[in-house]
Amino acid sequence: MRRQVTAKGQEKRRFKFVGETISELRKVVWPTRQEATYLTTLVIIATVAVALVLYLIDFGFAELMNVILLR
């Protein structure tokens, strides 16, 4: 059976990392429910718009290829 040997300072660094992470999370300014709803709606609208543009470009190129190849 092997026993994993860790450096003395390694364990202290882990706890320091966890402490620093918690400290940073306390500084976070979380959005309000209204802001989160607005931003989510904005992302959904932008996603649908981009999808529609890509669909139209794809459809246009497909039709163009049909016209060129099936003259």
N, C-alpha and C positions, 0 to 999 in steps of 0.2 A: 504494500500500500504506500503510495507516494503522498507526501504532504507538501502542499504548495507553500513556498516561503515567500512572504511579501516584505518589501523594504519597509523600514520603520516609518519613513516619511510618507509613504504611499497612502496609507490609511488616513492620515491627517489631511492629505490633499483631497481625498474623496469627500470628507466632511466639509472642508472649506468650499469645495465646488457646490455642494448641495446648499450650504448657507448663502453663498453668493447668488445662486439661482433664485432662492426664495426672496432674497433682498431685491433682486432685479424685478421679480414679478410683482412686488409691492409697489413699484414705481409705475407700473403700467396703468394708463388711463383707458378704461374699458368704455366702449361706445354705449350710449343709451339704447333702449329698445327701439326708439323712433329712428335713431341714426342707423342702427343695424338693419331695420326693415327697409329704409330708404336705399342703403347701399346694396342690399341683396336684390331689391327690385331693379336697381340700376345695372347690376351685373347680369341679371336675367335678360333685360332688354338688350343690352349690348351683345350678349351671346346669341340671341335670336337674330339680331340684325346682321351680325357677321356670318351666321349660318345661312341666312337668306342670300346674302351677297355671294358667298361661295357656291351655293346651289345654282344661282343664276349664271355665274361664270362657267361652272361645270356643264350646265345644260347647254349654254351657248357654244362651248367648244365641242360638245358631243354632236350637236346639230351641224356645226361647221364641218366636222370630220365626215358625217354622213353625206353632206352635200358634195364634199370634195372626193370621197372615195366611191360613192355610189352614183356618179354622174349618169 
